[in-house]
Amino acid sequence: MTNVELARRAGLTAPPCLRRVRALEEAGAIESYHARLSAPALGYGITVFAMVSLKSQAEDDLRAFQDHVAAQPEIRECHMLNGEIDFILKIVAHDLQSFQTFLTSKITPAPNVVSVKTSLVIRTSKDQPGIPVDGA
């Protein structure tokens, strides 16, 4: 959306709207801008969530696993959890065979991994990026 369109929707003129946007960027409230790409249109037909348990939760071991994950473009999200599972990963793949290859060559042999449980996404009913803005 252009600044002019944003200003129109916000009931402002363009210059003060741009100043407010820049202030939000500088304050860290706006972290980035990006295009939302269609995974299926780009040949990524499946999405899988992988629940990973590690042998050790020592900081160096956690960092080694996170560094390994960061180097894998198929892993789109990585969240450390509390409880029985240490990490949940969101992984995209072209098809089931390519996911299986990725799993056995990049995830299960990763540093400190003791187990991986996977769940294939059947249907997505909500996929909304960002956070809710409450108008305050």
LOKOL-621610 format. One line per field, with one value per residue: residue number from 1; x, z, y of N, C-alpha, C, O in turn. Coordinates in steps of 0.02 Angstrom, whole numbers, padded with zeros to 5 digits. Each point is the difference from the previous one (the first is absolute). Layout:
% LOKOL-621610
resi <- NUM_...
n.x <- X_...
n.z <- Z_...
n.y <- Y_...
ca.x <- X_...
ca.z <- Z_...
ca.y <- Y_...
c.x <- X_...
c.z <- Z_...
c.y <- Y_...
o.x <- X_...
o.z <- Z_...
o.y <- Y_...
This chain:
% LOKOL-621610
resi <- 1_2_3_4_5_6_7_8_9_10_11_12_13_14_15_16_17_18_19_20_21_22_23_24_25_26_27_28_29_30_31_32_33_34_35_36_37_38_39_40_41_42_43_44_45_46_47_48_49_50_51_52_53_54_55_56_57_58_59_60_61_62_63_64_65_66_67_68_69_70_71_72_73_74_75_76_77_78_79_80_81_82_83_84_85_86_87_88_89_90_91_92_93_94_95_96_97_98_99_100_101_102_103_104_105_106_107_108_109_110_111_112_113_114_115_116_117_118_119_120_121_122_123_124_125_126_127_128_129_130_131_132_133_134_135_136
n.x <- 00043_-00071_00095_00021_00045_00111_00066_00009_00071_00103_-00022_00070_00063_00007_-00008_-00099_-00059_00023_-00045_-00108_-00023_00015_-00087_-00085_00012_-00017_-00111_00007_-00048_00065_-00046_-00108_00071_-00109_00069_-00105_00083_-00012_-00030_-00109_-00030_00020_-00107_-00041_00030_00107_-00088_00103_-00072_00084_-00037_00043_00034_00008_00097_00026_-00010_00080_00030_00081_-00039_-00023_00083_00043_-00058_00011_00093_-00008_-00048_00066_00055_-00081_00047_00046_00100_-00109_-00014_00025_-00053_00048_00015_-00101_00067_-00099_-00074_00080_-00015_-00024_-00012_00032_-00057_00081_-00095_00094_00074_-00086_-00013_-00054_-00111_-00054_-00011_-00086_-00100_-00017_-00040_-00109_-00082_-00040_00028_-00103_00054_00061_00012_-00089_-00045_-00041_-00049_-00035_00001_-00049_00056_-00081_-00001_-00005_-00005_00103_-00014_00000_00025_00107_-00016_-00043_-00066_00053_00083_00049
n.z <- 00000_-00072_-00021_-00110_-00047_00005_-00069_-00105_-00020_-00020_-00110_-00065_00048_-00110_-00022_00016_-00096_-00082_00016_-00029_-00108_-00043_00018_-00073_-00095_-00005_-00011_-00112_-00003_-00046_-00001_-00030_-00086_-00010_-00068_-00024_00044_-00111_00104_00029_00034_00111_-00003_00052_-00041_00030_00066_00032_00059_00019_00032_00028_-00011_00087_-00054_-00075_00111_-00012_00079_00061_00089_00094_00065_00067_00095_00092_00056_00073_00100_00077_00035_00078_-00101_-00002_00047_-00001_00044_00067_00032_00053_00014_00038_00079_-00018_-00031_-00060_-00075_-00022_-00058_-00035_-00024_-00057_-00049_-00051_00059_-00023_-00110_-00057_00002_-00065_-00106_-00027_-00015_-00094_-00068_00010_-00022_-00068_-00104_-00001_-00016_00035_-00110_00061_-00007_-00069_00039_-00064_-00032_-00045_-00050_00078_00103_-00086_00112_00034_-00065_00111_-00099_00029_00009_00087_-00081_00098_-00071_00054
n.y <- -00058_00047_00056_00005_-00092_-00015_00060_-00038_-00086_00041_00010_-00059_00079_00024_00110_00050_00001_00074_00102_00011_00019_00103_00069_-00010_00059_00111_00017_-00001_00101_00079_-00103_-00015_-00006_-00022_-00057_00026_-00062_-00004_-00029_00007_00103_-00003_-00036_00092_-00101_00003_-00026_00032_-00062_00072_-00101_00100_-00107_00071_-00017_00080_00016_-00077_00074_-00046_-00056_00056_00037_-00079_-00022_00063_-00025_-00086_00013_00048_-00090_-00008_00003_-00101_00016_-00030_-00102_00086_-00094_00087_-00110_00031_-00038_-00051_00078_-00051_-00083_00108_-00096_00102_-00094_00052_-00034_-00034_-00062_-00069_-00013_00080_-00013_-00073_00034_00065_-00049_-00058_00079_00023_-00072_-00078_00030_00042_00098_-00089_-00012_00035_00104_-00080_00092_-00085_00108_-00090_00083_-00003_00046_00070_-00009_-00029_00090_00007_00046_-00014_00110_-00056_00041_00019_00021_-00085
ca.x <- -00043_00040_-00009_-00059_-00059_00000_-00022_-00072_-00036_00010_-00028_00055_00033_00058_00062_-00001_-00006_00067_00038_-00022_00026_00072_00008_-00015_00058_00057_-00015_00000_-00067_-00001_00064_00019_-00052_00014_-00054_-00026_00004_-00041_00042_-00018_00016_00073_00019_00005_-00066_-00017_00026_00004_00025_00043_00013_00068_00026_00073_00031_00023_-00025_00054_-00002_00042_-00035_-00057_00027_00024_-00059_-00029_00044_-00012_-00066_00004_00032_-00044_-00054_-00065_-00028_-00025_-00008_00029_-00020_00019_-00058_00012_-00036_00028_00032_00045_-00009_-00047_00024_-00045_00041_-00033_00035_-00034_-00044_00014_00066_00053_-00002_00032_00072_00021_-00006_00051_00068_00014_-00031_00015_00071_00022_00033_-00035_-00070_-00015_-00060_-00038_-00068_-00024_-00071_-00012_-00058_-00052_-00037_00013_-00061_00020_00071_00001_00064_00001_-00034_-00060_00010_-00063_-00021_00021
ca.z <- 00000_-00002_00056_-00014_00016_00073_00029_-00013_00045_00069_00008_00006_-00062_-00010_00038_00069_00001_-00011_00061_00050_-00021_00014_00073_00020_-00021_00044_00066_-00004_-00004_-00067_-00007_-00069_-00052_-00043_-00041_00022_-00058_00001_00000_-00055_-00066_-00009_-00001_00066_00007_00067_00060_00054_00065_00031_00071_00010_00068_00002_00055_00051_-00008_00016_-00047_-00059_-00041_-00030_-00052_-00056_-00037_-00031_-00056_-00053_-00027_-00036_-00065_-00041_-00026_00003_00066_-00003_00068_00053_00064_00058_00043_00065_00004_-00026_-00065_00005_-00056_-00054_-00063_-00057_-00057_-00064_-00046_-00065_00003_00057_-00008_00016_00072_00031_-00010_00042_00069_00017_-00013_00032_00066_00048_00019_00024_00065_00063_-00009_00025_-00033_-00042_-00017_-00052_-00018_-00066_-00002_-00045_-00021_00040_00004_00015_-00007_00000_00024_00043_00065_-00002_00021_00035_-00009_00056
ca.y <- 00058_00061_00046_00041_-00041_-00009_00064_00007_-00045_00023_00067_00048_00017_-00044_00013_-00023_-00073_-00027_00011_-00050_-00065_00000_-00003_-00069_-00040_00015_-00026_-00073_-00027_-00029_-00033_-00014_-00003_-00058_-00026_-00064_-00044_-00060_-00061_-00046_00029_-00005_-00070_-00030_-00029_-00023_00033_-00049_00023_-00051_00010_-00026_-00005_-00002_-00037_00047_00068_00047_00057_-00014_-00050_00035_00045_-00041_-00022_00059_00018_-00049_00016_00063_-00012_-00041_00043_-00033_00013_00068_00025_-00041_00027_-00040_-00009_-00032_-00063_-00062_00014_00057_00046_-00017_00028_00000_-00019_-00007_-00045_-00007_-00058_-00043_-00031_00049_00011_-00059_00007_00056_-00022_-00049_00025_00065_00010_-00053_-00002_00066_-00003_-00009_-00022_-00067_-00025_00047_-00021_00045_00002_00031_00044_-00023_00059_00060_00040_00069_00013_00073_00023_00058_-00002_00043_00070_00014_00069_00043
c.x <- 00045_-00013_-00063_-00063_-00005_-00025_-00075_-00041_00004_-00030_00053_00021_00063_00061_-00004_-00008_00069_00044_-00019_00026_00074_00014_-00014_00058_00059_-00011_00001_-00068_-00013_00069_00021_-00060_00017_-00061_-00022_-00005_-00044_00045_-00020_00018_00075_00024_00009_-00069_-00019_00034_-00003_00023_00039_00013_00065_00017_00075_00024_00017_-00029_00052_00002_00041_-00034_-00061_00024_00024_-00060_-00030_00042_-00010_-00067_00002_00029_-00045_-00057_-00069_-00035_-00019_-00009_00032_-00017_00022_-00060_00022_-00041_00037_00039_00044_-00011_-00057_00023_-00056_00043_-00042_00042_-00041_-00051_00021_00069_00056_-00001_00035_00076_00028_00001_00059_00072_00017_-00027_00021_00075_00028_00030_-00050_-00072_-00009_-00063_-00033_-00068_-00028_-00075_-00007_-00062_-00049_-00038_00018_-00063_00014_00075_00007_00067_-00007_-00034_-00062_00018_-00066_-00022_00021_00061
c.z <- 00000_00062_-00009_00017_00075_00034_-00010_00049_00073_00013_00011_-00070_-00004_00042_00074_00006_-00009_00062_00054_-00017_00016_00076_00025_-00021_00047_00070_00002_-00003_-00069_-00011_-00072_-00046_-00043_-00042_00029_-00060_00010_-00005_-00057_-00069_-00015_00006_00067_00019_00070_00053_00056_00063_00031_00072_00017_00074_-00004_00059_00058_-00015_00024_-00054_-00063_-00047_-00034_-00058_-00061_-00042_-00038_-00060_-00059_-00035_-00043_-00070_-00048_-00027_00001_00067_00002_00068_00048_00066_00055_00047_00069_00001_-00033_-00066_00007_-00055_-00045_-00062_-00051_-00062_-00063_-00044_-00065_00001_00059_-00005_00017_00074_00036_-00005_00045_00074_00019_-00011_00039_00071_00049_00016_00027_00070_00058_-00006_00025_-00032_-00039_-00014_-00050_-00010_-00065_00003_-00053_-00029_00047_-00001_00018_-00005_-00008_00028_00048_00067_-00003_00026_00029_-00004_00056_-00017
c.y <- 00062_00042_00042_-00040_-00011_00064_00010_-00043_00023_00069_00053_00023_-00042_00016_-00022_-00076_-00032_00009_-00051_-00069_-00004_-00005_-00071_-00047_00010_-00027_-00077_-00032_-00031_-00029_-00010_00005_-00060_-00017_-00067_-00046_-00061_-00061_-00047_00028_-00005_-00072_-00033_-00026_-00022_00043_-00051_00036_-00057_00020_-00036_00000_-00008_-00041_00046_00069_00051_00053_-00012_-00049_00031_00044_-00040_-00023_00059_00023_-00047_00015_00063_-00008_-00040_00042_-00032_00010_00073_00032_-00050_00033_-00047_-00001_-00023_-00064_-00057_00010_00061_00053_-00025_00037_-00002_-00008_-00003_-00045_-00005_-00057_-00043_-00032_00050_00017_-00058_00004_00054_-00022_-00046_00024_00063_00008_-00054_-00005_00066_-00006_-00009_-00025_-00071_-00028_00056_-00032_00050_-00006_00039_00043_-00026_00060_00057_00042_00073_00005_00076_00024_00060_-00012_00042_00070_00023_00073_00047_00041
o.x <- 00052_-00050_-00036_-00047_-00055_-00041_-00034_-00049_-00047_-00001_-00012_-00021_00022_00029_00047_00025_00016_00039_00044_00021_00023_00046_00035_00017_00031_00048_-00003_-00006_-00035_00049_00060_-00057_00059_-00056_00041_-00041_-00012_00032_00044_00022_00020_00061_00024_-00042_-00059_00054_-00050_00043_-00024_00022_00006_-00009_00027_-00036_-00006_-00007_-00018_-00013_-00023_00005_-00013_-00030_-00012_00004_-00018_-00028_00000_-00003_-00030_-00015_00021_-00046_-00050_-00061_00044_00003_00001_00018_-00013_-00031_00056_-00048_00062_00050_-00020_00002_-00011_00015_-00038_00044_-00056_00061_-00060_-00055_00049_00034_00048_00053_00039_00035_00052_00048_00031_00047_00059_00028_00027_00017_00060_-00014_-00048_-00035_00039_-00004_00006_-00004_00006_-00030_00020_-00052_00019_-00015_00009_-00023_-00043_00037_00003_00015_-00053_-00006_-00006_00038_-00051_-00049_-00015_00024
o.z <- 00034_00035_00048_00030_00028_00046_00046_00029_00038_00057_00035_-00050_00050_00029_00022_00047_00036_00017_00035_00045_00026_00021_00045_00037_00022_00034_00054_00000_-00006_-00004_-00015_00023_-00013_00015_00023_-00045_00056_-00051_-00037_-00044_-00058_00004_00003_00027_00014_-00009_00007_-00003_00003_00014_-00006_00035_-00042_00050_00058_-00058_00016_-00059_-00055_-00061_-00058_-00053_-00057_-00062_-00059_-00050_-00058_-00061_-00054_-00045_-00057_00037_00001_00005_00002_00007_-00013_00012_-00003_00013_00010_-00037_-00004_-00011_00032_00014_-00007_00003_-00004_-00013_00002_00005_-00001_-00027_00034_00051_00034_00029_00046_00048_00031_00036_00052_00027_00010_00039_00053_00057_00011_00036_00006_00050_-00018_-00010_00016_-00024_00010_00011_-00004_00025_-00058_-00060_00059_-00053_-00009_00029_-00055_00058_00005_00022_-00043_00047_-00034_00033_-00003_00041
o.y <- 00002_-00010_00014_00028_00003_-00003_00022_00023_-00011_00023_00049_-00028_-00028_-00046_-00033_-00031_-00048_-00045_-00025_-00037_-00051_-00035_-00024_-00046_-00048_-00019_-00030_-00061_-00050_00036_00003_00005_-00013_00020_-00039_00011_-00023_-00011_-00023_-00038_00000_-00012_-00057_00037_-00011_00028_-00035_00044_-00057_00056_-00061_00050_-00036_-00008_-00019_00020_00057_-00014_00017_00006_-00014_00000_00022_00001_-00006_00022_00021_00000_00003_00039_-00012_00016_00035_-00003_00044_00061_-00060_00058_-00060_00051_-00023_-00007_00001_-00033_00049_00060_-00060_00060_-00049_00040_-00026_-00002_00014_00007_00015_-00007_-00019_00013_00012_-00015_-00009_00015_00010_-00027_00015_00038_00016_-00017_00007_-00049_00037_-00004_-00045_-00061_00059_-00056_00060_-00053_00058_-00022_-00009_00002_-00010_00021_00043_-00040_00026_-00013_00030_-00057_00044_00008_00001_00019_00059_00039
